[in-house]
Structures are given as C-alpha cells and as structure tokens.
Amino acid sequence: MPSYDPFRELQTLMNQAVHGQKSFALPMDLYKSGDTYHADVDLPGVDPGSIDIDVEDRTITIRAERTSPSHGEGSEWFSRERTFGTFARQLTVGSGLALDRIRGEYTDGVLTLTIPVAEEAKPRKIQVQRGTSDAAAAVVAGSVDESEQSQE
C-alpha cells in the first residue's frame, strides 16, 4: 500500500502557483476521410448538456464542463488528481470547409465533430468545349477580305 504524503498536494499547489495554473488538455485526433474531416476530442466524465461548440469566422471553439462529485462531509482525501471545471479548446481552420454544416456527436466520452469540405473547394474537372468552325472561317474570311482590299 503506497504511503500517504501530506505534503505532496501542497507541493503540487506551489508548483501551479509558480509555473502557472495546470490546465486540462482536451486531447484530439484529427483526420480526413473522403471529403470530410473528423475531430475526435476526449471529454471523459462530461455531461453532454454542458458541451458548447461555437463557430466564429474560421475558429471553432469547444467548451465543456466536468463537475466535481460530492463525497459528503467527513471525507478524508488521500489523493485528488482528477481535474474539474470548465475546459475549452479552439481550432483555427483554413478556408474550403463548410463550417455551416458541422455536426457533433458525443459517445462514450468522445466528442466527434464532422466537418465537410465545401463544394467550391472540392477538385473538379473542367470540360473544354470545341469551338465552331464557323467562327474560325469568319476570321479567315475577314483576313482574306482585308488582303484583297489591300491589293486594290
């Protein structure tokens, strides 16, 4: 059984004060499948109702809250390492995404954002039309007419 160190939590608090507040990172995997980008964000222990996703300009902001469970009075803490509170992560994306069509789904502690590529950003082939020979004949005839006029 590990021994309890009453000064460990005090040392952690001192380190946070000296080096800045410890932040809870929202780990994320980002990948593209076909014409859609997917962002899988770990949000364990978060109430799905607390998840807020905002899009402003080219920035996607994800906010969520994990509340501390109540353990009743008289509880004696030996270790408290889990982080609680409101957490946020921002993604700045380039152009070419359909930000008005983002979807979010929360399953088993993972928020999945689905971000489609905008139609105007998808590669496409431009078909070249063949010009009519009448236009070419008119140009040739015009130059023949001019050459005949210059001979006169």
SESETOR-370436 format. One record per atom (N, C-alpha, C): atom name; x, y, z. Coordinates in nm, 3 decimals, decimal comma, always signed. Layout:
N
PT a east north up
PT CA X Y Z;
...
// end
This chain:
152
PT a east north up
PT N +0,084 -0,118 +0,000;
PT CA +0,000 +0,000 +0,000;
PT C +0,089 +0,124 +0,000;
PT N +0,067 +0,218 -0,096;
PT CA +0,151 +0,337 -0,100;
PT C +0,128 +0,425 +0,023;
PT N +0,235 +0,488 +0,067;
PT CA +0,222 +0,573 +0,185;
PT C +0,164 +0,708 +0,145;
PT N +0,091 +0,768 +0,235;
PT CA +0,029 +0,898 +0,214;
PT C +0,131 +1,007 +0,246;
PT N +0,149 +1,099 +0,154;
PT CA +0,240 +1,211 +0,174;
PT C +0,157 +1,337 +0,185;
PT N +0,139 +1,390 +0,306;
PT CA +0,054 +1,509 +0,323;
PT C +0,111 +1,633 +0,255;
PT N +0,238 +1,632 +0,218;
PT CA +0,299 +1,749 +0,158;
PT C +0,296 +1,746 +0,005;
PT N +0,257 +1,632 -0,053;
PT CA +0,253 +1,620 -0,199;
PT C +0,154 +1,718 -0,260;
PT N +0,034 +1,727 -0,203;
PT CA -0,067 +1,819 -0,257;
PT C -0,022 +1,964 -0,239;
PT N +0,041 +1,993 -0,127;
PT CA +0,094 +2,128 -0,105;
PT C +0,202 +2,160 -0,208;
PT N +0,289 +2,063 -0,238;
PT CA +0,393 +2,084 -0,338;
PT C +0,331 +2,106 -0,476;
PT N +0,225 +2,032 -0,508;
PT CA +0,155 +2,049 -0,636;
PT C +0,097 +2,190 -0,646;
PT N +0,034 +2,237 -0,540;
PT CA -0,021 +2,372 -0,539;
PT C +0,088 +2,477 -0,556;
PT N +0,201 +2,457 -0,491;
PT CA +0,312 +2,551 -0,504;
PT C +0,364 +2,553 -0,649;
PT N +0,377 +2,436 -0,709;
PT CA +0,424 +2,429 -0,848;
PT C +0,327 +2,500 -0,941;
PT N +0,197 +2,484 -0,918;
PT CA +0,098 +2,551 -1,002;
PT C +0,106 +2,702 -0,986;
PT N +0,129 +2,749 -0,865;
PT CA +0,139 +2,892 -0,840;
PT C +0,262 +2,951 -0,907;
PT N +0,372 +2,878 -0,903;
PT CA +0,497 +2,927 -0,959;
PT C +0,498 +2,913 -1,112;
PT N +0,449 +2,802 -1,163;
PT CA +0,459 +2,773 -1,306;
PT C +0,330 +2,798 -1,382;
PT N +0,231 +2,850 -1,318;
PT CA +0,103 +2,875 -1,386;
PT C +0,004 +2,765 -1,357;
PT N -0,121 +2,797 -1,373;
PT CA -0,229 +2,703 -1,345;
PT C -0,221 +2,581 -1,436;
PT N -0,233 +2,465 -1,376;
PT CA -0,235 +2,342 -1,454;
PT C -0,363 +2,340 -1,536;
PT N -0,351 +2,315 -1,663;
PT CA -0,471 +2,314 -1,748;
PT C -0,504 +2,172 -1,789;
PT N -0,630 +2,150 -1,810;
PT CA -0,679 +2,021 -1,856;
PT C -0,683 +2,025 -2,007;
PT N -0,597 +1,947 -2,070;
PT CA -0,593 +1,945 -2,216;
PT C -0,707 +1,860 -2,268;
PT N -0,759 +1,898 -2,381;
PT CA -0,860 +1,819 -2,449;
PT C -0,789 +1,746 -2,562;
PT N -0,741 +1,625 -2,538;
PT CA -0,669 +1,553 -2,644;
PT C -0,759 +1,531 -2,765;
PT N -0,700 +1,541 -2,883;
PT CA -0,780 +1,535 -3,005;
PT C -0,705 +1,458 -3,113;
PT N -0,781 +1,380 -3,189;
PT CA -0,732 +1,318 -3,312;
PT C -0,804 +1,387 -3,426;
PT N -0,732 +1,422 -3,531;
PT CA -0,790 +1,489 -3,647;
PT C -0,749 +1,412 -3,771;
PT N -0,849 +1,375 -3,852;
PT CA -0,818 +1,300 -3,974;
PT C -0,920 +1,333 -4,081;
PT N -0,884 +1,300 -4,205;
PT CA -0,973 +1,323 -4,320;
PT C -1,010 +1,190 -4,380;
PT N -1,138 +1,175 -4,411;
PT CA -1,188 +1,055 -4,475;
PT C -1,277 +1,100 -4,591;
PT N -1,230 +1,078 -4,712;
PT CA -1,306 +1,126 -4,829;
PT C -1,310 +1,277 -4,831;
PT N -1,430 +1,333 -4,837;
PT CA -1,448 +1,479 -4,840;
PT C -1,490 +1,535 -4,704;
PT N -1,453 +1,465 -4,597;
PT CA -1,493 +1,508 -4,463;
PT C -1,376 +1,497 -4,366;
PT N -1,360 +1,601 -4,282;
PT CA -1,264 +1,598 -4,173;
PT C -1,337 +1,553 -4,048;
PT N -1,266 +1,480 -3,961;
PT CA -1,323 +1,432 -3,835;
PT C -1,228 +1,473 -3,723;
PT N -1,284 +1,528 -3,616;
PT CA -1,207 +1,560 -3,496;
PT C -1,267 +1,482 -3,381;
PT N -1,189 +1,392 -3,322;
PT CA -1,233 +1,315 -3,206;
PT C -1,166 +1,376 -3,083;
PT N -1,249 +1,432 -2,993;
PT CA -1,199 +1,503 -2,875;
PT C -1,238 +1,425 -2,751;
PT N -1,140 +1,390 -2,667;
PT CA -1,168 +1,318 -2,543;
PT C -1,229 +1,413 -2,440;
PT N -1,348 +1,378 -2,392;
PT CA -1,417 +1,455 -2,288;
PT C -1,477 +1,358 -2,185;
PT N -1,393 +1,280 -2,117;
PT CA -1,447 +1,182 -2,023;
PT C -1,512 +1,250 -1,903;
PT N -1,622 +1,192 -1,859;
PT CA -1,689 +1,242 -1,740;
PT C -1,765 +1,371 -1,758;
PT N -1,787 +1,412 -1,881;
PT CA -1,855 +1,539 -1,910;
PT C -2,001 +1,513 -1,939;
PT N -2,087 +1,593 -1,882;
PT CA -2,230 +1,586 -1,913;
PT C -2,248 +1,640 -2,055;
PT N -2,309 +1,562 -2,146;
PT CA -2,326 +1,608 -2,284;
PT C -2,399 +1,743 -2,293;
PT N -2,485 +1,773 -2,198;
PT CA -2,556 +1,901 -2,198;
PT C -2,466 +2,020 -2,172;
PT N -2,346 +1,996 -2,119;
PT CA -2,254 +2,107 -2,091;
PT C -2,163 +2,138 -2,208;
PT N -2,167 +2,057 -2,313;
PT CA -2,079 +2,078 -2,428;
PT C -2,135 +2,189 -2,515;
PT N -2,049 +2,285 -2,547;
PT CA -2,088 +2,401 -2,629;
PT C -1,986 +2,414 -2,742;
PT N -2,037 +2,420 -2,864;
PT CA -1,949 +2,435 -2,981;
PT C -1,991 +2,562 -3,054;
PT N -1,897 +2,654 -3,070;
PT CA -1,921 +2,782 -3,139;
PT C -1,830 +2,792 -3,260;
PT N -1,881 +2,855 -3,364;
PT CA -1,800 +2,884 -3,483;
PT C -1,808 +3,033 -3,507;
PT N -1,691 +3,097 -3,511;
PT CA -1,683 +3,240 -3,542;
PT C -1,569 +3,260 -3,640;
PT N -1,604 +3,314 -3,754;
PT CA -1,508 +3,331 -3,863;
PT C -1,449 +3,195 -3,897;
PT N -1,321 +3,171 -3,880;
PT CA -1,257 +3,044 -3,912;
PT C -1,213 +2,971 -3,785;
PT N -1,275 +3,004 -3,670;
PT CA -1,237 +2,944 -3,543;
PT C -1,351 +2,863 -3,484;
PT N -1,323 +2,738 -3,451;
PT CA -1,419 +2,650 -3,385;
PT C -1,377 +2,642 -3,239;
PT N -1,468 +2,674 -3,147;
PT CA -1,440 +2,668 -3,004;
PT C -1,525 +2,560 -2,941;
PT N -1,460 +2,471 -2,867;
PT CA -1,528 +2,364 -2,795;
PT C -1,513 +2,393 -2,647;
PT N -1,626 +2,397 -2,575;
PT CA -1,626 +2,418 -2,430;
PT C -1,706 +2,305 -2,366;
PT N -1,660 +2,260 -2,249;
PT CA -1,733 +2,157 -2,175;
PT C -1,701 +2,174 -2,027;
PT N -1,790 +2,121 -1,944;
PT CA -1,769 +2,131 -1,800;
PT C -1,778 +1,993 -1,736;
PT N -1,682 +1,967 -1,649;
PT CA -1,685 +1,844 -1,568;
PT C -1,695 +1,888 -1,424;
PT N -1,804 +1,849 -1,360;
PT CA -1,828 +1,892 -1,222;
PT C -1,769 +1,791 -1,124;
PT N -1,729 +1,842 -1,010;
PT CA -1,672 +1,760 -0,905;
PT C -1,783 +1,685 -0,832;
PT N -1,768 +1,554 -0,817;
PT CA -1,872 +1,481 -0,745;
PT C -1,868 +1,513 -0,596;
PT N -1,982 +1,505 -0,533;
PT CA -1,992 +1,531 -0,390;
PT C -1,963 +1,401 -0,314;
PT N -1,872 +1,408 -0,218;
PT CA -1,836 +1,289 -0,141;
PT C -1,882 +1,300 +0,003;
PT N -1,957 +1,402 +0,035;
PT CA -2,011 +1,417 +0,169;
PT C -1,910 +1,471 +0,268;
PT N -1,963 +1,527 +0,374;
PT CA -1,876 +1,581 +0,477;
PT C -1,810 +1,467 +0,552;
PT N -1,693 +1,497 +0,601;
PT CA -1,620 +1,397 +0,676;
PT C -1,531 +1,309 +0,590;
PT N -1,536 +1,329 +0,458;
PT CA -1,448 +1,252 +0,370;
PT C -1,306 +1,302 +0,386;
PT N -1,213 +1,209 +0,389;
PT CA -1,072 +1,245 +0,402;
PT C -1,002 +1,210 +0,272;
PT N -0,947 +1,312 +0,204;
PT CA -0,881 +1,292 +0,074;
PT C -0,738 +1,245 +0,096;
PT N -0,699 +1,143 +0,020;
PT CA -0,561 +1,097 +0,021;
PT C -0,492 +1,132 -0,110;
PT N -0,571 +1,145 -0,215;
PT CA -0,520 +1,186 -0,344;
PT C -0,635 +1,248 -0,423;
PT N -0,608 +1,358 -0,488;
PT CA -0,710 +1,423 -0,572;
PT C -0,640 +1,476 -0,696;
PT N -0,635 +1,393 -0,799;
PT CA -0,560 +1,424 -0,920;
PT C -0,648 +1,459 -1,039;
PT N -0,774 +1,421 -1,035;
PT CA -0,864 +1,449 -1,147;
PT C -0,897 +1,598 -1,150;
PT N -0,910 +1,649 -1,270;
PT CA -0,935 +1,791 -1,290;
PT C -1,084 +1,814 -1,315;
PT N -1,137 +1,919 -1,253;
PT CA -1,277 +1,956 -1,271;
PT C -1,286 +2,102 -1,308;
PT N -1,395 +2,140 -1,371;
PT CA -1,415 +2,279 -1,409;
PT C -1,458 +2,289 -1,554;
PT N -1,442 +2,409 -1,610;
PT CA -1,477 +2,435 -1,750;
PT C -1,350 +2,431 -1,832;
PT N -1,355 +2,360 -1,943;
PT CA -1,240 +2,343 -2,029;
PT C -1,275 +2,388 -2,170;
PT N -1,175 +2,436 -2,243;
PT CA -1,201 +2,484 -2,379;
PT C -1,083 +2,452 -2,469;
PT N -1,115 +2,438 -2,596;
PT CA -1,011 +2,421 -2,698;
PT C -1,059 +2,490 -2,825;
PT N -0,967 +2,559 -2,892;
PT CA -1,001 +2,629 -3,016;
PT C -0,922 +2,569 -3,131;
PT N -0,990 +2,559 -3,245;
PT CA -0,928 +2,513 -3,369;
PT C -0,945 +2,623 -3,471;
PT N -0,837 +2,670 -3,528;
PT CA -0,845 +2,767 -3,636;
PT C -0,824 +2,690 -3,765;
PT N -0,922 +2,699 -3,853;
PT CA -0,918 +2,620 -3,976;
PT C -0,905 +2,712 -4,096;
PT N -0,854 +2,657 -4,204;
PT CA -0,839 +2,733 -4,327;
PT C -0,970 +2,742 -4,402;
PT N -0,965 +2,805 -4,517;
PT CA -1,086 +2,815 -4,600;
PT C -1,109 +2,682 -4,669;
PT N -1,224 +2,667 -4,728;
PT CA -1,254 +2,545 -4,802;
PT C -1,334 +2,444 -4,723;
PT N -1,377 +2,479 -4,600;
PT CA -1,460 +2,390 -4,521;
PT C -1,600 +2,447 -4,508;
PT N -1,698 +2,360 -4,503;
PT CA -1,838 +2,403 -4,490;
PT C -1,870 +2,414 -4,340;
PT N -1,829 +2,525 -4,280;
PT CA -1,846 +2,542 -4,135;
PT C -1,993 +2,553 -4,095;
PT N -2,080 +2,582 -4,189;
PT CA -2,223 +2,588 -4,157;
PT C -2,286 +2,449 -4,154;
PT N -2,208 +2,346 -4,186;
PT CA -2,262 +2,209 -4,188;
PT C -2,189 +2,116 -4,090;
PT N -2,123 +2,172 -3,987;
PT CA -2,054 +2,091 -3,887;
PT C -2,158 +2,014 -3,805;
PT N -2,127 +1,889 -3,776;
PT CA -2,212 +1,808 -3,688;
PT C -2,128 +1,760 -3,570;
PT N -2,191 +1,747 -3,454;
PT CA -2,124 +1,696 -3,335;
PT C -2,201 +1,580 -3,275;
PT N -2,126 +1,479 -3,229;
PT CA -2,188 +1,363 -3,165;
PT C -2,100 +1,322 -3,047;
PT N -2,164 +1,296 -2,932;
PT CA -2,091 +1,260 -2,811;
PT C -2,127 +1,116 -2,773;
PT N -2,027 +1,027 -2,776;
PT CA -2,049 +0,887 -2,742;
PT C -1,932 +0,836 -2,658;
PT N -1,965 +0,775 -2,545;
PT CA -1,865 +0,710 -2,459;
PT C -1,749 +0,802 -2,423;
PT N -1,777 +0,928 -2,394;
PT CA -1,672 +1,021 -2,351;
PT C -1,593 +1,083 -2,463;
PT N -1,635 +1,062 -2,587;
PT CA -1,563 +1,118 -2,702;
PT C -1,659 +1,203 -2,785;
PT N -1,622 +1,329 -2,806;
PT CA -1,697 +1,419 -2,893;
PT C -1,637 +1,406 -3,033;
PT N -1,721 +1,374 -3,131;
PT CA -1,676 +1,365 -3,270;
PT C -1,739 +1,478 -3,349;
PT N -1,654 +1,565 -3,404;
PT CA -1,700 +1,671 -3,494;
PT C -1,678 +1,623 -3,637;
PT N -1,778 +1,640 -3,719;
PT CA -1,769 +1,607 -3,861;
PT C -1,777 +1,736 -3,939;
PT N -1,670 +1,768 -4,013;
PT CA -1,659 +1,895 -4,084;
PT C -1,641 +1,867 -4,233;
PT N -1,746 +1,889 -4,313;
PT CA -1,734 +1,859 -4,456;
PT C -1,654 +1,965 -4,532;
PT N -1,592 +1,920 -4,640;
PT CA -1,523 +2,012 -4,731;
PT C -1,631 +2,086 -4,810;
PT N -1,614 +2,216 -4,829;
PT CA -1,710 +2,297 -4,905;
PT C -1,710 +2,252 -5,051;
PT N -1,827 +2,260 -5,112;
PT CA -1,840 +2,218 -5,253;
PT C -1,743 +2,294 -5,343;
PT N -1,728 +2,426 -5,319;
PT CA -1,641 +2,505 -5,406;
PT C -1,493 +2,471 -5,388;
PT N -1,459 +2,399 -5,280;
PT CA -1,319 +2,363 -5,257;
PT C -1,285 +2,223 -5,309;
PT N -1,387 +2,148 -5,349;
PT CA -1,361 +2,014 -5,399;
PT C -1,300 +2,020 -5,539;
PT N -1,207 +1,931 -5,568;
PT CA -1,149 +1,929 -5,703;
PT C -1,256 +1,891 -5,806;
PT N -1,247 +1,951 -5,919;
PT CA -1,343 +1,919 -6,025;
PT C -1,272 +1,932 -6,160;
PT N -1,327 +1,868 -6,258;
PT CA -1,271 +1,870 -6,392;
PT C -1,352 +1,968 -6,476;
PT N -1,284 +2,051 -6,549;
PT CA -1,348 +2,147 -6,638;
PT C -1,344 +2,089 -6,778;
PT N -1,461 +2,076 -6,837;
PT CA -1,468 +2,022 -6,972;
PT C -1,444 +2,136 -7,071;
PT N -1,358 +2,112 -7,166;
PT CA -1,327 +2,211 -7,269;
PT C -1,418 +2,185 -7,387;
PT N -1,488 +2,289 -7,429;
PT CA -1,578 +2,279 -7,544;
PT C -1,500 +2,310 -7,672;
PT N -1,533 +2,239 -7,775;
PT CA -1,467 +2,265 -7,903;
PT C -1,539 +2,381 -7,969;
PT N -1,463 +2,476 -8,018;
PT CA -1,520 +2,591 -8,087;
PT C -1,578 +2,552 -8,222;
PT N -1,669 +2,633 -8,274;
PT CA -1,730 +2,603 -8,404;
PT C -1,636 +2,647 -8,515;
PT N -1,640 +2,577 -8,624;
PT CA -1,553 +2,612 -8,736;
PT C -1,604 +2,735 -8,809;
PT N -1,731 +2,775 -8,788;
PT CA -1,785 +2,896 -8,850;
PT C -1,710 +3,020 -8,801;
PT N -1,678 +3,024 -8,673;
PT CA -1,607 +3,139 -8,618;
PT C -1,467 +3,146 -8,678;
PT N -1,402 +3,032 -8,690;
PT CA -1,268 +3,030 -8,749;
PT C -1,273 +3,071 -8,896;
PT N -1,377 +3,026 -8,966;
PT CA -1,391 +3,062 -9,107;
PT C -1,413 +3,211 -9,124;
PT N -1,488 +3,273 -9,032;
PT CA -1,514 +3,417 -9,040;
PT C -1,385 +3,495 -9,019;
PT N -1,302 +3,448 -8,930;
PT CA -1,174 +3,516 -8,906;
PT C -1,086 +3,503 -9,029;
PT N -1,081 +3,383 -9,085;
PT CA -1,000 +3,361 -9,205;
PT C -1,057 +3,443 -9,320;
PT N -1,190 +3,443 -9,338;
PT CA -1,253 +3,520 -9,446;
PT C -1,227 +3,668 -9,426;
PT N -1,228 +3,717 -9,304;
PT CA -1,201 +3,858 -9,277;
PT C -1,061 +3,895 -9,318;
PT N -0,965 +3,806 -9,292;
PT CA -0,827 +3,837 -9,330;
PT C -0,808 +3,827 -9,480;
PT N -0,887 +3,737 -9,545;
PT CA -0,880 +3,729 -9,691;
PT C -0,937 +3,856 -9,750;
PT N -1,051 +3,903 -9,696;
PT CA -1,111 +4,026 -9,745;
PT C -1,015 +4,143 -9,730;
PT N -0,945 +4,150 -9,619;
PT CA -0,852 +4,259 -9,596;
PT C -0,736 +4,253 -9,695;
PT N -0,688 +4,129 -9,721;
PT CA -0,577 +4,117 -9,816;
PT C -0,620 +4,153 -9,957;
PT N -0,748 +4,122 -9,993;
PT CA -0,798 +4,158 -10,123;
PT C -0,811 +4,309 -10,134;
PT N -0,854 +4,374 -10,023;
PT CA -0,870 +4,519 -10,024;
PT C -0,735 +4,587 -10,037;
PT N -0,634 +4,531 -9,976;
PT CA -0,503 +4,596 -9,983;
PT C -0,443 +4,584 -10,123;
PT N -0,486 +4,479 -10,199;
PT CA -0,435 +4,463 -10,336;
PT C -0,498 +4,563 -10,429;
PT N -0,614 +4,616 -10,394;
PT CA -0,686 +4,704 -10,484;
PT C -0,626 +4,837 -10,489;
// end
